């Protein structure tokens, strides 16, 4: 039996309500297909064990790959079988045809899902569950033979049922024909209200006028509402109706027997059916998560080993969902959320509505989602530690019923956080130090931050108070971050600038909105010279940081563009090299074909010239010239290795794809390699070279003399050794040998081909028989090798 989710060892402490985790669960539920999948989705909760988190994320990732590559899993009709399986504990109970049909569909879905998962190469974890699915093909076949697509019992369920139904059909036809004869009987004209045969209580009757009821003998089964029509079963039809009823009862008993037989079969496999449903529920949940991941454009982040956050282009999942589904919803602006291992606390400051609280909620909710096995909407390369618990003090906890003020509500939550936090806790605190006197509020907030830092908790907090901003600037392992604000448009950009505190821009916003200058001037006097200068410095720092961030972003974009261009140029160079090889090979093939055609035409011309008109030596000169051209054609370009070298040694031989040659390494200078190819030095980057497998090294020993198959002109021997050659190769060598003999004036030749199975000997002698320059040829004498050697005499 498969565990529903493995959500064990669950501890309390996560701020699920404040971070709206239930709304994310609702998104998952909306993507499920089955009631049991919805139950499992509704039970989603953040996990605490790292192994369970990794397993859930792995399954979600595989479900996404499977959805993208092979499409959705066929999970069946989504009927919940567990209540019906529980009923089977009662002996004698028969399942309804509709339920049996659902059992069939569920088993078919299990079989198809098992086959689809086991044949895939992208879901090894999900294949573990696939192997737990039981197909039960015999039961499926039996139900399919018995129950139709509309949950009706088919005639094929049993021979008896088919015979009974055929008999019922025939008996009903006879009964109707009997009643039709009565309706058409002229003696009974005026008795019937209308010429109609109807049914009452399963028996055929005819409508008789009440004032003529005495004219037709029979049994009254019903009376119309007006009392003017009696529905009478004529006495003549009594026997036929009785036979019909008998058959109907027999059919009902046979159908009950069939359902009892199928129910017994289902009762025997209750556990496999329940296990199947548990597996299908888990697959439905993972597929629902995969569908949601597509909607959110989510990824599975890397799980950090140490407490930290590095979320690139993070987006709040509920805002992303709203943007996709609601007309007029604002566009979601991604934000980079960073909390390095060496930094324990991040203090975010800036104007109201600038996105500070959304940044906190995004960080907390994304951590909870990852712990629940859900991919998150952020850019690839993101990583986070699965903080547990995630505790938040966000929003207003004011309660009139409990006599709690806003400040008291914050303090109660802070007490809970201080009691539970440890070195794996992520604490989110919104508007540090507010709700009371700024001085006292700041002091309490900083003392709480120090206490949390002492136990190793990681903290994300927002504030407007300069004391807390200054604390972040002065303390080690505490960092400021500012929410960017466009003073021209009076709109936040929702981007974070790290390393500087944020300004509230209260005076700027008030001036843009139109607050009277007199009021603003008075406010600045109340603020004081030092405070005004401090605010101005923060605003200038924030503007400067924004400019530097923009320039850095531009530089990164240019670098990325350069890297893409470099890769494109490299790929184009490789493509051009491949194209060059193709063209050269094509030209070579064309040259070979043209020379072959020329040689064939030359031989044809020779055959048409009268005997003795051309000397054999002259003819040999011409044919040999064609063969020389064959030999001067370039060899086919070799296919080089594909591996880029990691380690390179001097004297190692590497392949240069750009030149299509091998070269010897003479010097290694980092990624710049100096080589020697064909006596010429060249320098190449490591990435442009390829290494042979196994590795090759240059040898500086004198090369051994090479034995050549072709006959050299300056050392012609009148003996040709063909033993062990293929027929095609032997014929080429033999033709060249004859031409060389004529050129050197050798008329008596010896060809050694061996005995073997006689194939090569036969081919050699057939070839000689077709050559006009051959005067005679014959097997050698016993002392010269016998039938293993052929002696040839050429014409003058």
ZAKOL-312539 format. One record per residue (C-alpha): residue in one letter; x, y, z. Coordinates in steps of 0.25 Angstrom, whole numbers, padded with zeros to 4 digits, always signed. Example, Ala and Ser with C-alpha at 12.3 -4.5 7.8 and 13.67 -1.06 7.14 Angstrom:
REM residues 2
a+0049-0018+0031
s+0055-0004+0029
This chain:
REM residues 796
x+0000+0000+0000
x+0006+0013-0004
x+0006+0025+0006
x-0002+0036+0002
x+0009+0046+0002
x+0018+0042+0013
x+0015+0055+0021
x+0021+0050+0034
x+0028+0056+0046
x+0020+0069+0043
x+0023+0080+0054
x+0015+0093+0056
x+0021+0107+0055
x+0020+0111+0040
x+0012+0123+0038
x+0003+0117+0027
x-0009+0126+0029
x-0001+0139+0028
x+0007+0135+0016
x-0006+0130+0009
x-0001+0116+0007
x-0015+0110+0006
x-0018+0119-0007
x-0006+0112-0013
x-0012+0098-0009
x-0025+0103-0016
x-0017+0105-0029
x-0012+0091-0028
x-0026+0085-0025
x-0031+0093-0037
x-0022+0085-0046
x-0025+0071-0041
x-0034+0061-0049
x-0040+0052-0038
x-0047+0053-0025
x-0036+0045-0018
x-0025+0054-0025
x-0033+0066-0019
x-0032+0060-0005
x-0018+0058-0006
x-0015+0072-0011
x-0024+0078+0000
x-0014+0071+0010
x-0002+0077+0004
x+0006+0083+0015
x+0021+0087+0016
x+0030+0075+0020
x+0042+0076+0030
x+0050+0064+0026
x+0060+0068+0015
x+0060+0054+0008
x+0045+0055+0007
x+0046+0069+0001
x+0056+0064-0009
x+0047+0052-0013
x+0035+0061-0015
x+0042+0071-0023
x+0049+0060-0031
x+0035+0054-0034
x+0029+0068-0038
x+0041+0070-0047
x+0039+0057-0054
x+0024+0059-0055
x+0027+0072-0062
x+0037+0066-0072
x+0027+0054-0075
x+0016+0064-0077
x+0024+0072-0087
x+0030+0060-0094
x+0018+0050-0094
x+0006+0058-0090
x-0003+0056-0078
x-0006+0042-0072
x-0019+0036-0074
x-0025+0035-0060
x-0038+0029-0064
x-0052+0034-0060
x-0048+0039-0046
x-0058+0031-0038
x-0055+0028-0024
x-0056+0013-0022
x-0052+0013-0007
x-0067+0014-0002
x-0071+0003-0011
x-0059-0006-0007
x-0063-0003+0008
x-0077-0008+0005
x-0072-0021+0000
x-0069-0026+0014
x-0084-0029+0015
x-0086-0043+0009
x-0097-0045-0002
x-0096-0030-0006
x-0096-0028-0021
x-0089-0016-0028
x-0097-0008-0037
x-0093-0008-0052
x-0089+0006-0051
x-0079+0003-0040
x-0074-0009-0048
x-0072+0000-0060
x-0064+0010-0051
x-0055-0002-0047
x-0053-0006-0061
x-0049+0009-0065
x-0040+0010-0052
x-0032-0003-0056
x-0031+0001-0070
x-0025+0014-0066
x-0015+0007-0056
x-0011-0002-0068
x-0009+0010-0077
x-0002+0018-0067
x+0008+0007-0063
x+0011+0004-0078
x+0013+0019-0081
x+0022+0022-0069
x+0031+0009-0070
x+0033+0012-0085
x+0038+0026-0082
x+0052+0030-0080
x+0050+0043-0072
x+0043+0038-0059
x+0051+0028-0051
x+0044+0032-0038
x+0030+0031-0043
x+0033+0017-0049
x+0035+0012-0035
x+0020+0015-0033
x+0016+0010-0047
x+0022-0004-0043
x+0012-0004-0031
x+0000-0003-0041
x-0007-0016-0043
x-0014-0017-0057
x-0023-0030-0054
x-0026-0032-0069
x-0035-0044-0067
x-0045-0036-0058
x-0045-0024-0068
x-0048-0034-0080
x-0059-0040-0072
x-0066-0027-0068
x-0064-0021-0082
x-0071-0034-0087
x-0082-0032-0077
x-0085-0017-0075
x-0087-0007-0087
x-0082+0007-0088
x-0095+0012-0082
x-0094+0003-0070
x-0104-0007-0076
x-0103-0022-0075
x-0100-0028-0089
x-0105-0040-0096
x-0091-0045-0096
x-0091-0046-0081
x-0096-0061-0082
x-0102-0070-0092
x-0115-0072-0083
x-0117-0057-0082
x-0116-0056-0098
x-0126-0067-0099
x-0136-0061-0089
x-0135-0048-0095
x-0137-0053-0109
x-0149-0061-0104
x-0155-0049-0097
x-0154-0041-0110
x-0161-0052-0118
x-0172-0053-0107
x-0175-0038-0106
x-0176-0038-0121
x-0186-0049-0121
x-0194-0042-0110
x-0194-0029-0118
x-0199-0036-0130
x-0210-0043-0123
x-0215-0029-0117
x-0213-0022-0131
x-0223-0033-0136
x-0233-0029-0125
x-0232-0014-0129
x-0235-0017-0143
x-0246-0026-0140
x-0259-0020-0147
x-0268-0026-0136
x-0261-0018-0126
x-0263-0005-0133
x-0265+0007-0124
x-0260-0001-0112
x-0246+0005-0112
x-0243+0019-0108
x-0231+0019-0118
x-0223+0008-0126
x-0212+0008-0116
x-0205-0003-0108
x-0199+0002-0095
x-0193-0004-0082
x-0198-0005-0068
x-0190-0012-0057
x-0181-0019-0068
x-0194-0025-0075
x-0199-0021-0089
x-0213-0014-0088
x-0222-0006-0098
x-0230+0007-0095
x-0245+0003-0094
x-0256+0013-0093
x-0263+0012-0080
x-0277+0012-0086
x-0273+0000-0095
x-0265-0008-0084
x-0276-0019-0084
x-0273-0023-0099
x-0258-0027-0096
x-0255-0038-0086
x-0243-0036-0078
x-0236-0030-0066
x-0235-0015-0063
x-0221-0010-0058
x-0223+0005-0058
x-0233+0016-0060
x-0231+0030-0067
x-0232+0043-0058
x-0245+0046-0065
x-0251+0032-0063
x-0255+0031-0077
x-0244+0021-0081
x-0241+0008-0075
x-0227+0001-0078
x-0232-0014-0080
x-0223-0026-0081
x-0232-0035-0091
x-0234-0049-0086
x-0229-0054-0099
x-0215-0048-0096
x-0214-0053-0082
x-0206-0065-0085
x-0196-0057-0094
x-0194-0046-0083
x-0192-0057-0073
x-0181-0063-0081
x-0175-0049-0083
x-0175-0047-0068
x-0169-0061-0066
x-0157-0057-0075
x-0155-0044-0069
x-0154-0050-0055
x-0144-0060-0061
x-0136-0049-0067
x-0135-0042-0054
x-0130-0054-0047
x-0120-0056-0057
x-0115-0042-0057
x-0114-0043-0042
x-0106-0056-0043
x-0097-0049-0053
x-0095-0037-0044
x-0092-0046-0032
x-0081-0053-0040
x-0074-0040-0044
x-0076-0035-0030
x-0069-0047-0024
x-0057-0045-0034
x-0056-0030-0030
x-0057-0034-0015
x-0045-0043-0017
x-0036-0032-0022
x-0041-0021-0012
x-0026-0018-0007
x-0020-0017-0021
x-0031-0007-0025
x-0029+0001-0013
x-0014+0001-0015
x-0016+0005-0030
x-0025+0017-0025
x-0014+0022-0016
x-0004+0021-0027
x-0013+0028-0037
x-0016+0039-0026
x-0001+0042-0024
x+0001+0042-0039
x-0011+0051-0041
x-0005+0061-0030
x+0009+0061-0037
x+0002+0063-0050
x-0006+0075-0044
x+0007+0081-0039
x+0013+0079-0053
x+0001+0087-0059
x+0002+0098-0049
x+0017+0099-0051
x+0015+0101-0066
x+0005+0112-0062
x+0014+0119-0052
x+0026+0117-0061
x+0033+0110-0049
x+0046+0103-0047
x+0051+0093-0037
x+0062+0101-0029
x+0075+0095-0024
x+0074+0092-0009
x+0085+0099-0001
x+0093+0091+0009
x+0094+0103+0018
x+0083+0114+0022
x+0083+0124+0010
x+0074+0129-0001
x+0078+0133-0015
x+0065+0134-0023
x+0066+0141-0036
x+0054+0148-0043
x+0045+0142-0032
x+0030+0145-0034
x+0019+0143-0024
x+0011+0131-0029
x-0002+0137-0025
x+0001+0149-0033
x+0005+0141-0045
x-0007+0133-0044
x-0016+0146-0044
x-0008+0152-0055
x-0012+0139-0064
x-0026+0138-0060
x-0032+0152-0057
x-0034+0163-0067
x-0027+0176-0063
x-0018+0169-0053
x-0005+0177-0051
x+0008+0171-0057
x+0016+0164-0048
x+0030+0170-0046
x+0041+0160-0042
x+0050+0163-0031
x+0064+0157-0027
x+0064+0152-0013
x+0077+0149-0007
x+0082+0145+0007
x+0096+0139+0006
x+0101+0129+0016
x+0110+0139+0022
x+0098+0149+0024
x+0088+0146+0035
x+0079+0158+0034
x+0074+0166+0022
x+0067+0180+0026
x+0058+0185+0014
x+0054+0199+0014
x+0048+0209+0005
x+0034+0216+0002
x+0021+0210+0005
x+0014+0202-0007
x+0029+0200-0011
x+0028+0185-0010
x+0035+0182+0003
x+0024+0173+0009
x+0022+0166-0004
x+0037+0163-0004
x+0035+0157+0010
x+0023+0149+0006
x+0029+0144-0007
x+0042+0139+0000
x+0034+0132+0011
x+0023+0126+0002
x+0034+0121-0008
x+0041+0114+0003
x+0028+0107+0008
x+0025+0103-0006
x+0038+0096-0008
x+0037+0089+0005
x+0023+0084+0000
x+0029+0078-0013
x+0025+0090-0022
x+0033+0096-0032
x+0034+0112-0031
x+0033+0123-0040
x+0047+0128-0041
x+0059+0128-0051
x+0068+0115-0053
x+0080+0115-0044
x+0072+0119-0032
x+0075+0112-0019
x+0070+0112-0005
x+0071+0105+0008
x+0058+0098+0013
x+0056+0107+0025
x+0047+0100+0036
x+0039+0107+0041
x+0036+0119+0034
x+0031+0129+0044
x+0024+0142+0040
x+0020+0155+0047
x+0013+0162+0036
x+0000+0170+0036
x-0009+0175+0047
x-0013+0166+0058
x-0022+0176+0065
x-0034+0169+0072
x-0045+0177+0079
x-0051+0164+0085
x-0037+0160+0092
x-0034+0175+0095
x-0022+0174+0087
x-0016+0187+0080
x-0007+0186+0068
x+0005+0187+0076
x+0001+0176+0086
x-0002+0167+0074
x+0012+0169+0069
x+0018+0166+0082
x+0010+0153+0084
x+0015+0148+0071
x+0029+0152+0074
x+0028+0145+0087
x+0024+0132+0079
x+0035+0134+0069
x+0046+0136+0080
x+0041+0123+0087
x+0042+0114+0075
x+0053+0120+0066
x+0066+0112+0064
x+0077+0112+0054
x+0068+0106+0043
x+0057+0116+0044
x+0054+0127+0035
x+0047+0139+0041
x+0040+0150+0034
x+0036+0163+0041
x+0029+0174+0034
x+0030+0189+0039
x+0040+0186+0050
x+0039+0196+0062
x+0025+0202+0058
x+0012+0202+0066
x+0018+0210+0078
x+0028+0221+0081
x+0039+0220+0070
x+0050+0220+0080
x+0045+0210+0089
x+0040+0202+0077
x+0053+0202+0070
x+0060+0197+0083
x+0051+0186+0085
x+0052+0182+0070
x+0067+0182+0070
x+0068+0174+0083
x+0059+0164+0077
x+0067+0163+0064
x+0080+0161+0073
x+0073+0150+0081
x+0069+0143+0068
x+0083+0145+0062
x+0089+0138+0075
x+0081+0125+0072
x+0085+0126+0057
x+0072+0129+0051
x+0071+0136+0038
x+0063+0149+0037
x+0056+0157+0026
x+0050+0170+0032
x+0045+0183+0027
x+0045+0197+0033
x+0044+0212+0032
x+0053+0215+0044
x+0067+0221+0042
x+0072+0215+0055
x+0069+0201+0049
x+0075+0205+0036
x+0088+0210+0043
x+0088+0197+0051
x+0088+0189+0038
x+0099+0198+0032
x+0108+0196+0044
x+0106+0182+0049
x+0114+0170+0042
x+0105+0160+0036
x+0094+0169+0034
x+0091+0176+0021
x+0082+0187+0016
x+0074+0187+0004
x+0066+0198-0003
x+0053+0197-0011
x+0055+0206-0023
x+0045+0218-0025
x+0044+0226-0038
x+0043+0240-0033
x+0038+0245-0046
x+0026+0236-0048
x+0024+0234-0033
x+0023+0219-0035
x+0031+0208-0029
x+0039+0199-0038
x+0039+0188-0028
x+0054+0185-0030
x+0063+0183-0019
x+0077+0190-0018
x+0086+0183-0008
x+0096+0190+0001
x+0089+0203+0004
x+0077+0207+0012
x+0064+0212+0005
x+0058+0226+0007
x+0043+0227+0010
x+0042+0239+0000
x+0031+0245+0008
x+0034+0259+0005
x+0036+0256-0010
x+0023+0249-0011
x+0016+0260-0003
x+0021+0271-0012
x+0018+0263-0025
x+0004+0261-0020
x+0002+0276-0017
x+0003+0278-0003
x+0005+0293+0000
x+0019+0298+0000
x+0016+0305+0013
x+0013+0292+0020
x+0025+0285+0014
x+0034+0296+0019
x+0029+0295+0033
x+0030+0280+0032
x+0045+0281+0028
x+0047+0291+0040
x+0041+0281+0049
x+0050+0270+0043
x+0063+0278+0046
x+0075+0281+0038
x+0083+0268+0042
x+0071+0259+0039
x+0068+0266+0025
x+0083+0264+0021
x+0082+0249+0025
x+0070+0247+0017
x+0076+0255+0005
x+0089+0246+0006
x+0080+0233+0006
x+0072+0238-0006
x+0085+0241-0014
x+0091+0228-0010
x+0079+0221-0015
x+0079+0229-0028
x+0094+0226-0030
x+0092+0211-0027
x+0081+0210-0037
x+0089+0216-0047
x+0101+0207-0044
x+0091+0195-0044
x+0086+0199-0058
x+0100+0200-0063
x+0104+0187-0057
x+0091+0181-0064
x+0095+0187-0077
x+0109+0181-0076
x+0104+0167-0072
x+0094+0168-0084
x+0106+0172-0093
x+0114+0160-0088
x+0103+0151-0090
x+0101+0156-0104
x+0116+0154-0106
x+0116+0140-0101
x+0104+0136-0110
x+0111+0142-0122
x+0124+0135-0119
x+0116+0122-0118
x+0109+0125-0131
x+0122+0128-0138
x+0128+0115-0133
x+0116+0107-0138
x+0116+0114-0151
x+0131+0111-0153
x+0128+0096-0150
x+0116+0096-0159
x+0125+0103-0170
x+0136+0092-0168
x+0125+0081-0169
x+0120+0087-0181
x+0134+0088-0187
x+0136+0073-0184
x+0123+0070-0191
x+0127+0078-0203
x+0141+0072-0204
x+0135+0058-0203
x+0125+0061-0214
x+0135+0067-0223
x+0144+0055-0221
x+0132+0045-0224
x+0129+0053-0237
x+0144+0052-0241
x+0144+0037-0238
x+0131+0035-0246
x+0136+0044-0258
x+0149+0036-0258
x+0142+0023-0258
x+0133+0027-0269
x+0146+0032-0277
x+0153+0019-0275
x+0140+0011-0279
x+0139+0019-0292
x+0154+0017-0295
x+0153+0002-0294
x+0140+0003-0303
x+0149+0010-0313
x+0160+0000-0312
x+0150-0011-0314
x+0145-0004-0327
x+0159-0002-0333
x+0163-0013-0343
x+0174-0023-0338
x+0188-0018-0339
x+0184-0003-0342
x+0189+0001-0328
x+0201-0004-0321
x+0198-0011-0308
x+0209-0002-0301
x+0202+0011-0306
x+0189+0006-0301
x+0195+0003-0287
x+0201+0017-0287
x+0187+0022-0289
x+0180+0013-0278
x+0191+0015-0269
x+0189+0031-0270
x+0175+0029-0266
x+0179+0021-0254
x+0189+0031-0250
x+0178+0042-0250
x+0170+0032-0240
x+0182+0032-0231
x+0184+0047-0231
x+0169+0049-0226
x+0169+0054-0211
x+0166+0043-0201
x+0153+0045-0193
x+0154+0054-0182
x+0155+0047-0169
x+0144+0048-0158
x+0151+0054-0146
x+0148+0052-0131
x+0138+0060-0123
x+0144+0061-0109
x+0150+0075-0105
x+0163+0072-0098
x+0164+0074-0083
x+0178+0070-0081
x+0189+0072-0092
x+0203+0067-0092
x+0214+0071-0101
x+0216+0062-0113
x+0202+0058-0112
x+0194+0058-0126
x+0181+0065-0126
x+0171+0067-0137
x+0169+0082-0143
x+0154+0082-0148
x+0156+0095-0155
x+0167+0090-0164
x+0163+0075-0164
x+0177+0071-0160
x+0185+0064-0148
x+0195+0073-0142
x+0206+0070-0131
x+0206+0078-0118
x+0219+0086-0116
x+0215+0095-0105
x+0204+0097-0095
x+0201+0111-0089
x+0188+0110-0082
x+0177+0109-0092
x+0186+0114-0103
x+0192+0102-0110
x+0204+0102-0120
x+0204+0091-0130
x+0212+0086-0142
x+0205+0081-0154
x+0212+0078-0168
x+0224+0085-0163
x+0217+0098-0160
x+0214+0104-0146
x+0200+0108-0142
x+0193+0113-0129
x+0179+0109-0126
x+0170+0110-0114
x+0168+0098-0105
x+0153+0098-0109
x+0156+0098-0124
x+0164+0085-0123
x+0159+0070-0121
x+0165+0059-0114
x+0167+0045-0119
x+0162+0033-0111
x+0171+0026-0107
x+0180+0038-0107
x+0191+0038-0118
x+0206+0042-0117
x+0216+0046-0128
x+0227+0036-0131
x+0241+0042-0135
x+0246+0028-0139
x+0249+0026-0154
x+0237+0020-0161
x+0238+0006-0165
x+0238+0004-0180
x+0224+0002-0186
x+0220-0010-0194
x+0212-0005-0206
x+0202-0013-0213
x+0204-0005-0226
x+0215-0008-0236
x+0226+0002-0236
x+0231+0006-0250
x+0245+0007-0246
x+0246-0007-0240
x+0236-0015-0248
x+0236-0030-0245
x+0229-0039-0255
x+0222-0047-0244
x+0209-0042-0237
x+0205-0047-0223
x+0189-0047-0221
x+0188-0058-0210
x+0178-0053-0200
x+0172-0041-0209
x+0157-0039-0211
x+0153-0041-0225
x+0150-0026-0228
x+0164-0022-0222
x+0171-0033-0230
x+0165-0029-0243
x+0170-0014-0241
x+0184-0019-0238
x+0184-0028-0249
x+0180-0018-0259
x+0191-0008-0255
x+0201-0020-0255
x+0198-0023-0269
x+0199-0008-0273
x+0212-0007-0265
x+0218-0020-0272
x+0215-0014-0286
x+0221-0001-0282
x+0234-0008-0278
x+0234-0018-0289
x+0232-0030-0281
x+0223-0040-0289
x+0224-0053-0280
x+0217-0051-0267
x+0214-0060-0255
x+0202-0057-0246
x+0201-0064-0232
x+0186-0065-0228
x+0187-0078-0219
x+0176-0090-0220
x+0166-0087-0208
x+0152-0090-0214
x+0156-0085-0228
x+0148-0072-0228
x+0160-0063-0229
x+0167-0072-0239
x+0154-0072-0248
x+0153-0057-0247
x+0167-0055-0251
x+0166-0064-0263
x+0153-0058-0267
x+0159-0044-0266
x+0171-0049-0275
x+0162-0055-0285
x+0155-0041-0288
x+0168-0034-0289
x+0173-0032-0304
x+0187-0030-0300
x+0188-0044-0295
x+0192-0054-0305
x+0191-0067-0297
x+0190-0071-0282
x+0191-0085-0275
x+0193-0092-0262
x+0208-0093-0258
x+0215-0106-0258
x+0216-0114-0245
x+0230-0109-0242
x+0225-0095-0243
x+0213-0096-0234
x+0203-0103-0243
x+0188-0098-0243
x+0192-0088-0232
x+0199-0080-0242
x+0195-0074-0256
x+0206-0072-0267
x+0203-0060-0277
x+0209-0057-0290
x+0206-0043-0296
x+0205-0039-0310
x+0216-0030-0316
